[in-house]
Amino acid sequence: MKSPFFNEDHEMIRDLAREFAEGELKDAAVEMDKTEEFPQEILDAMGEMGLFGLEIPEEYGGAGMDVRSYVCVMEEIAKHCASAAVFVSGFNSLGSAPILMDGTEEQKQKYLPGIASGKEFMAFGLTEPNAGSDAGSMTTSAVVDPSDPDYYIINGRKCFITGAPIATNCLVYAKTSPEKGSKGITCFIVGMDQEGVSVGKHEEKMGQRANPTSDVILEDVRVHKDQILGTVDEGFMNALKTLSLGRVGVSSLSIGMAQGAMDLAVEHMKERKQFGKPLAKFQALQFKMAEAETKLNAARLLTYNAAYLLDMQHEGEKVDPTKDAAMAKFFAADTAIEVISTCLQMFGGYGYSREYPIERIYRDVRVNSIYEGSSEIQKIVIAGKLFK
Ligand SMILES: Cc1cc2nc3c(=O)[nH]c(=O)nc-3n(C[C@H](O)[C@H](O)[C@H](O)COP(=O)(O)OP(=O)(O)OC[C@H]3O[C@@H](n4cnc5c(N)ncnc54)[C@H](O)[C@@H]3O)c2cc1C
């Protein structure tokens, strides 16, 4: 859909991502889902194309583009491979936004070029076994080393961490002042090769299987105060702001996946004949697809609008995209789950067969309303703005 939200640069990066996804991901996604492995050469190619440093300024090795460019890339990649799109969001959003926001010049120079090139994955360690939606109740602790006040000792366990098995570093949010609750959390940049850091078992997931997820375990990990990102006790704000950008990432992931499913269903319905005519000729099915198309486009507009507002905010305009990003996230995720289910129905029994990609897309999309703030949590954010 042509949109007034985008300019020529956006369309160019969209075309580039589309071409790559159609050529390199469409077929490979099938095998990746089976083996739960993401080929290193594809990851390298995406890094070389600049898809992992879209919003990182050029001086740190990135493309210096905006949120809308990121949305364009996410949509096109997600049409063919959700696992690949989650890598795009991991590098561009959860891994780099916290550093772009609060990093010192030295930290930016140290970490951003590796992220932009795709060679160094920065995991985002917020969730814990007993602190998911209520991340502020985390128990991972960071205490000043009694033998040297320049160091902190971190202990705890982060769970469901995207990309943990391949990460070079992890942003670890830990309590430095537990008595202050969520106002006593600090973010540390921890090397995955540091003593005391280990990765838990491979999480066997329903979908997005080629994107690895594991726990990150921290046992007496000694970190220098230079590894603090931002200000002591103010890390939770960093996480919340990062998740605000993350919401647009999951929205664009959702609309891309739903569009991929719609394309497959429309093609199938034109070809598949029952009762002497193509499925596409049955009005009962046409109406279902018309509703799906309408909802998908509503989700798309919410997503584009939230991305536009985030760009305006980055340019210094006084806008608050929080509610718009939350509306886009929950509506796009829930809509994509519904639309993809409708598309699967159009395939009948073949939709339930692993021979057809729609079955994978149906599994892949389910998590979109759960992670990076579930749909329920987005509604809490929206209502909070509504009734403030
Ligand atoms: C594949 C995958 C990748 C992930 N990647 C990362 C990552 O890279 N980094 C990271 O830190 N985390 C990551 N997560 C964790 C994810 O963000 C959490 O799973 C999510 O925040 C929900 O937390 P929870 O699983 O503990 O569910 P819970 O918080 O236990 O929630 C259970 C249910 O209750 C609902 N609920 C909770 N509180 C309320 C309330 N107050 N009102 C109404 N409903 C409520 C929730 O919406 C949900 O439906 C990932 C998760 C998955 C599945």
The ligand as an ORCA input file, in Angstrom:
! r2SCAN-3c Opt
* xyz 0 1
  C      10.136    -15.899     22.332
  C      10.316    -14.914     23.452
  C      11.359    -13.999     23.393
  C      11.565    -13.095     24.451
  N      12.643    -12.250     24.408
  C      12.930    -11.489     25.500
  C      14.144    -10.721     25.564
  O      14.946    -10.698     24.622
  N      14.408    -10.027     26.701
  C      13.562    -10.012     27.769
  O      13.870     -9.372     28.757
  N      12.406    -10.721     27.739
  C      12.076    -11.470     26.645
  N      10.916    -12.233     26.614
  C      10.043    -12.228     27.782
  C       8.701    -11.537     27.520
  O       8.884    -10.165     27.431
  C       7.743    -11.981     28.639
  O       7.388    -13.325     28.368
  C       6.508    -11.099     28.720
  O       6.844     -9.823     29.202
  C       5.423    -11.699     29.620
  O       5.949    -12.069     30.862
  P       5.669    -13.537     31.445
  O       5.992    -14.517     30.375
  O       6.374    -13.679     32.721
  O       4.107    -13.591     31.666
  P       3.313    -13.023     32.948
  O       3.815    -11.675     33.303
  O       3.300    -14.078     33.997
  O       1.851    -12.861     32.350
  C       0.956    -13.963     32.141
  C      -0.325    -13.415     31.545
  O      -0.948    -12.520     32.464
  C      -1.144    -11.268     31.853
  N      -0.964    -10.210     32.859
  C       0.091    -10.001     33.681
  N      -0.085     -8.940     34.459
  C      -1.309     -8.443     34.140
  C      -2.106     -7.349     34.616
  N      -1.665     -6.503     35.544
  N      -3.321     -7.153     34.067
  C      -3.793     -7.969     33.097
  N      -3.097     -9.019     32.597
  C      -1.877     -9.259     33.122
  C      -0.126    -11.181     30.742
  O      -0.533    -10.298     29.725
  C      -0.093    -12.624     30.270
  O      -1.133    -12.854     29.361
  C      10.679    -13.104     25.550
  C       9.610    -14.003     25.582
  C       9.424    -14.907     24.556
  C       8.272    -15.892     24.640
*
